[in-house]
Amino acid sequence: MNKYFITAILAALIFVLQIERGVFAQGSVGQIGSLVTAEYNTASMAKDKSLLTALRWASDKNTIWYTPSPVSTEEYLGKKPSLPDVMTWQPTFAKVAMSDEWGFTTGPISWQSVGRHKQYGEYLSLWKRNPKGEWKLAFRAISEHGKPVFKASKVLENPQGEHYVRLRSKARLKQRIDIIASTDQLFATILKADNPTAFKEFYTEETRMYVPSFEPVIGESAAQGFLTREKLAITSEPGTTIDRSYSGELAFSTGEATISSGTMVKHCDYLRIWEKQEDNLWKVIVDMYIEKK
């Protein structure tokens, strides 16, 4: 892609983001502790009682499970679901919104059924509070890889501020969702033209990249080296499922992606966690690809 065309696209994005300015109000600061506790409690229940009991406790009828295709709780956990006998996981990267109703956790996970080999991967949980104030899973997915060698350090972050835009208008809330859709589409457009430019513009040095069959890659520079070393090319097609925290600084998008290397092609679903930066630009901080089966 011509560098001037890329510059023009990015300039257009900055212009679109200017509509996010508004009147800020004092809000309560969410605490990462309660979110991480919900994840740990689910993992502990899976160990002490059963995986089915734990997943039912942590979810509701609105939860979407990538198994690997996205399905509802009724489809996944209804009747007699086929679940591993043992599953263990722990969060190593988590953030919660300033509005304290929206957050995510991600980290290593392993599972095994009797008579089968142990399997490994990375999980991603998007949590939302229900009307009772309880954390419930909104989305849950796993990207598989081999037995891990790398161990990521823990980053469990509280919000970096206390002020956010308070909105009541449905039109304004939809407008904010549209911004995420436009940003994800922009990322996809640049990916098709030039992977290095896309990842440079939309990754940060804390971004977690999960590609099937590979251990996590952390940071934009590491992602660039990984893609070059493995000779991988990624394209994506944004979907229609998008979510954003009420305070506005965290968001979530989904879609489909193709990962190719020579004649090898993997068709995937993707889940992305976005975070608004200090310069008001949106960056991907979790980029998960789940291979279709």
C-alpha positions in Angstrom: 0.0 0.0 0.0 1.3 3.5 -0.8 2.5 5.1 2.4 0.6 8.3 1.6 -2.6 6.3 1.3 -1.9 4.7 4.7 -1.3 8.2 6.2 -4.5 9.4 4.8 -6.5 6.5 6.3 -4.9 7.0 9.8 -5.7 10.8 9.6 -9.3 10.0 8.8 -9.4 7.7 11.9 -8.1 10.5 14.1 -10.8 12.8 12.8 -13.5 10.3 13.5 -12.2 9.9 17.1 -12.6 13.6 17.8 -16.4 13.1 18.2 -15.6 11.2 21.4 -14.9 14.4 23.3 -17.5 15.3 25.9 -18.3 16.4 29.4 -16.6 14.3 32.0 -18.0 13.3 35.3 -16.5 11.8 38.5 -17.0 8.0 38.6 -16.1 5.2 40.9 -12.8 3.4 40.1 -13.3 -0.3 39.4 -11.1 -2.7 41.4 -9.3 -5.5 39.5 -9.5 -7.6 42.6 -13.2 -8.4 42.3 -12.8 -9.4 38.7 -9.8 -11.6 39.2 -11.5 -13.2 42.2 -14.4 -14.2 40.0 -12.0 -15.9 37.6 -10.1 -17.6 40.4 -13.4 -18.7 42.1 -14.5 -20.3 38.8 -11.2 -22.2 38.4 -11.3 -23.3 42.1 -14.8 -24.6 41.7 -13.8 -26.5 38.6 -11.1 -28.2 40.6 -13.1 -28.8 43.8 -16.6 -29.6 42.4 -16.7 -30.0 38.6 -16.0 -28.1 35.5 -19.7 -28.1 34.5 -20.7 -26.7 37.9 -18.0 -24.0 37.6 -18.9 -22.9 34.1 -22.6 -22.8 34.8 -22.0 -20.7 38.0 -19.9 -18.2 36.1 -22.2 -17.8 33.1 -25.8 -16.9 32.2 -28.1 -17.4 29.2 -26.3 -14.6 27.3 -22.8 -16.0 27.5 -21.1 -16.9 24.2 -18.7 -19.8 24.2 -16.1 -20.4 21.4 -16.0 -24.2 21.2 -14.4 -23.3 18.8 -17.4 -22.0 16.9 -19.5 -19.4 18.9 -22.4 -21.1 20.7 -24.9 -20.1 23.5 -24.8 -21.4 27.0 -27.7 -23.7 26.3 -26.0 -25.2 23.3 -22.7 -25.7 25.2 -23.7 -26.6 28.7 -27.2 -27.9 28.3 -28.1 -31.5 28.9 -25.0 -33.7 28.9 -22.1 -31.5 27.5 -18.8 -33.1 26.4 -16.3 -31.5 28.7 -12.7 -32.4 29.8 -12.4 -34.3 33.0 -9.9 -31.7 34.3 -9.3 -28.1 33.3 -7.0 -25.6 35.1 -6.2 -22.0 34.3 -5.1 -18.7 35.8 -5.2 -15.1 34.7 -1.9 -13.4 33.9 -3.2 -10.3 32.1 -6.4 -8.5 33.2 -8.0 -5.1 33.1 -11.2 -3.6 34.4 -13.1 -0.5 33.2 -13.3 2.7 35.2 -17.1 2.1 35.3 -16.4 -1.2 37.0 -19.0 -3.2 35.0 -16.8 -4.6 32.3 -13.4 -6.3 32.2 -11.4 -9.2 30.9 -8.9 -11.8 32.0 -6.6 -14.0 29.9 -3.8 -16.4 30.6 -2.6 -20.1 30.3 -5.1 -23.0 30.4 -4.7 -26.8 30.2 -7.2 -29.6 30.1 -7.3 -33.4 29.9 -9.8 -36.2 29.7 -9.1 -39.7 30.9 -7.1 -41.7 28.4 -6.2 -38.7 26.4 -3.1 -36.4 26.1 -3.0 -33.2 28.1 -3.8 -30.1 25.9 -2.7 -26.5 26.3 -3.7 -23.1 25.2 -4.6 -19.5 26.3 -8.0 -18.5 27.4 -9.8 -15.2 27.1 -12.8 -14.3 29.3 -14.8 -11.1 28.9 -16.8 -10.4 32.0 -19.8 -8.1 32.6 -21.7 -7.4 35.8 -25.3 -8.5 35.8 -28.1 -6.3 37.3 -27.3 -7.8 40.7 -23.7 -6.6 40.5 -22.3 -10.2 40.0 -19.6 -10.8 37.5 -20.8 -13.1 34.7 -19.0 -14.3 31.5 -20.0 -12.5 28.4 -17.5 -14.3 26.1 -15.1 -17.2 26.7 -12.6 -18.6 24.2 -9.5 -20.7 24.0 -6.7 -20.6 21.4 -4.7 -23.9 21.5 -1.0 -24.5 21.3 1.6 -27.1 22.4 3.1 -27.7 25.8 4.3 -24.2 26.9 7.9 -23.2 27.5 7.4 -19.5 27.9 5.8 -18.1 31.1 4.4 -14.6 31.0 4.7 -12.3 34.0 1.4 -11.2 35.6 -0.1 -7.8 34.7 -3.4 -7.3 36.6 -4.3 -3.6 36.2 -6.7 -1.3 37.9 -8.0 1.6 35.8 -5.6 4.5 35.2 -8.1 7.2 36.0 -11.4 8.1 37.7 -13.1 10.3 35.1 -15.3 9.1 32.2 -18.1 10.3 29.9 -21.5 9.6 31.4 -24.0 8.9 28.6 -27.7 8.2 28.5 -28.6 8.6 24.9 -28.9 5.3 23.0 -27.8 7.1 19.8 -24.6 8.3 21.5 -23.9 4.9 22.9 -24.4 3.4 19.4 -22.1 6.0 18.0 -19.3 4.9 20.3 -19.8 1.3 19.2 -19.6 2.4 15.6 -16.2 3.9 16.3 -14.9 0.5 17.3 -16.4 -1.1 14.2 -14.7 1.6 12.0 -11.4 1.1 13.8 -11.5 -2.7 13.4 -12.4 -2.3 9.7 -9.4 0.1 9.3 -7.1 -2.5 10.9 -8.5 -5.1 8.5 -8.0 -2.9 5.5 -4.4 -2.2 6.4 -3.7 -5.9 7.2 -4.7 -6.8 3.6 -2.2 -4.3 2.2 0.7 -4.6 4.6 0.9 -6.7 7.8 3.9 -4.9 9.3 2.3 -1.5 9.0 -1.0 -2.7 10.5 0.6 -4.3 13.5 2.9 -1.3 14.0 -0.2 1.1 14.1 -2.6 -1.1 16.1 -0.4 -3.0 18.6 1.3 -1.8 21.8 4.2 -3.3 23.7 1.8 -5.0 26.1 -0.4 -6.6 23.4 -1.0 -10.3 23.8 -1.1 -12.1 20.4 -2.5 -15.6 20.4 -2.0 -17.6 17.1 -3.1 -21.3 17.0 -0.2 -23.8 17.5 2.1 -21.1 18.9 2.8 -19.8 22.4 1.7 -16.2 23.2 3.6 -13.4 21.6 3.8 -10.2 23.8 4.4 -6.8 22.3 4.4 -5.2 18.9 8.1 -5.6 18.2 7.9 -9.3 19.2 4.9 -9.8 17.0 6.7 -8.3 14.0 9.7 -10.7 14.6 7.4 -13.7 15.1 5.5 -13.1 11.9 8.7 -12.6 9.9 10.3 -15.7 11.5 7.3 -17.9 10.9 6.5 -16.3 7.5 2.9 -15.8 8.5 0.4 -13.4 6.8 -2.9 -12.5 8.5 -6.0 -11.0 7.1 -9.3 -10.4 8.9 -12.9 -9.7 8.1 -14.7 -7.8 11.0 -18.0 -9.2 12.3 -21.0 -7.5 13.8 -20.5 -8.4 17.5 -19.0 -5.4 19.3 -19.1 -4.4 22.9 -17.7 -1.4 24.9 -17.5 -0.6 28.5 -19.8 2.2 29.8 -16.8 4.3 30.7 -15.6 3.9 27.1 -11.9 3.1 27.4 -12.1 -0.7 26.8 -13.9 -2.5 23.9 -14.3 -5.8 22.2 -14.7 -6.9 18.6 -15.1 -10.2 16.8 -14.7 -11.5 13.2 -13.1 -14.0 11.0 -9.4 -14.2 10.0 -7.1 -16.2 7.7 -3.6 -17.0 8.7 -1.4 -18.3 5.9 2.2 -19.4 5.4 3.0 -20.7 1.9 0.4 -23.3 1.0 -0.7 -23.6 4.7 -3.9 -21.7 5.4 -5.8 -21.6 8.7 -9.3 -20.2 8.9 -10.1 -18.7 12.3 -12.4 -16.6 14.4 -10.8 -13.7 16.1 -11.5 -11.8 19.4 -9.9 -8.5 20.1 -9.8 -6.4 23.2 -9.2 -2.7 22.4 -8.0 0.0 24.7 -8.1 3.8 24.1 -4.7 5.3 24.5 -3.7 8.7 26.0 -3.7 10.2 22.5 -7.3 8.9 22.0 -6.2 6.3 19.4 -7.5 2.8 19.8 -5.0 -0.1 20.1 -5.4 -3.9 20.3 -4.2 -5.3 23.6 -5.4 -8.9 23.2 -5.6 -10.4 19.7 -6.8 -14.0 19.8 -7.3 -16.3 16.9 -9.3 -19.5 17.3 -8.9 -22.1 14.6 -12.1 -23.3 13.0 -12.7 -27.1 13.2 
